[in-house]
Amino acid sequence: MIETQAQARAADAADPLRVFRDRFALPDGVIYLDGNSLGPLPRATRGRLDAALRGEWGDGLIRSWNDADWIAAPARIGGKIARLIGAAANEVVAADSTSVNLFKLLSAAVRARPGRGVILTEAGNFPTDLYIAQGVAESIPGAEVRALPREEVFDAIDSDVAVVMLTHVHYKTAARWDMAEITARAHAAGALMLWDLSHSAGAVAVDLRACDADLAVGCGYKYLNGGPGAPAFLFVAQPLQDGLSSPLSGWMGHASAFDFSDDYQPADGIQRFLCGTPPVLGLTALEVGVDIALEADMADLARKSAALWNLFAARIDVRLAGYGFELISPRDPAARGSHISLSHPEGYRIMQALIARGVIGDFRDPDVLRFGLTPLYLGHEDVWRAVEILHSVMRDEAWRKQAERAPGRVT
Ligand SMILES: *Cc1c(COP(=O)(O)O)cnc(C)c1O
């Protein structure tokens, strides 16, 4: 139990992950609690991108598709991400955005379950997940989206459901589904199961194989530190791959793209879920982040994530009682992800005051302050100091000096 700042510092000195902090170019004077929204820049990314720009693109030109193996980047990096999520190398590719990957897999799933039209999901799921599901439903006759309150989802998995689509760790509350339990229930009802791992991959232990999951997508720019707008990834369990087809039948998913034939013929295996030419520079940056995540021991990450979380919650209890905050994340480590969320009616202005003091978290409508407690590069003393600064913002009512939210700003 950490009860003083000196003890927090001592916990950092004994932390097996502390070497990772120097791998990231975090600015001085900033406590970065938003790695769940945009991961920081790995120091190695600059050199790696420079080499790709000068050597591969600049000098190699078009030869680099083969010589630098650009063409294999989606499969190679997918194979690495697979190790972070309990999948086999031939079950994951890095490609497109999470939204586009959702569209591909949801459409494939609904088409693979004729006679069933329901895409079952949680009301309040991440917006793009809901919007994409609505778009898929509009594009397939008989399909519809059923978005239910969280506590009703499990019992609603019935024989009308083609696919259950859930986000493993909820973006607002950090509440985590029991992946094995829900997947088993979907299978018992004859439905496919699609997991969005955007807030999980690189943050919490995921074992898609052990859970017998069918489909998954996830984000490259959050805990994988791939950079703004980094390519995302998708997973299709190997036994399902050749029975599903992508609605975005682009040439990179063709059985022999460079035969230039007129008719689409899907590739065997996971490659059929690729669409267009891979974004090589984005993939290059993503690979650096994924390589770092692979160096860390997942058990160490999970242990430290829980320790940082518990410290944050304990310090909130001690320092912010009576200031109107409410913890909206589950306290049970098995039932939550790696960020902690508080609600407060003045959440927006409080977060702006924190950011002005170098503590960067974010705000989600209507009243949620989110703090990402990323174990790779954050320490116990960072958490300690962040709560002290939040306390000073409340004690001095510093948030009152912040402007109200202007429309159109990214929060
Ligand atoms: C971040 C996130 C996304 C992002 O989708 P993009 O296509 O990259 O904009 C999607 N789903 C969830 C659950 C996320 O957290």
The ligand as an ORCA input file, in Angstrom:
! r2SCAN-3c Opt
* xyz 0 1
  C     -10.566      4.478    -31.018
  C     -11.673      3.553    -31.368
  C     -12.069      3.402    -32.696
  C     -11.395      4.232    -33.756
  O     -11.866      4.026    -35.027
  P     -11.169      4.829    -36.239
  O     -11.695      4.190    -37.430
  O      -9.684      4.702    -36.054
  O     -11.538      6.264    -36.112
  C     -13.093      2.512    -32.981
  N     -13.688      1.803    -31.991
  C     -13.327      1.942    -30.694
  C     -14.007      1.149    -29.648
  C     -12.320      2.817    -30.351
  O     -11.968      2.980    -29.082
*
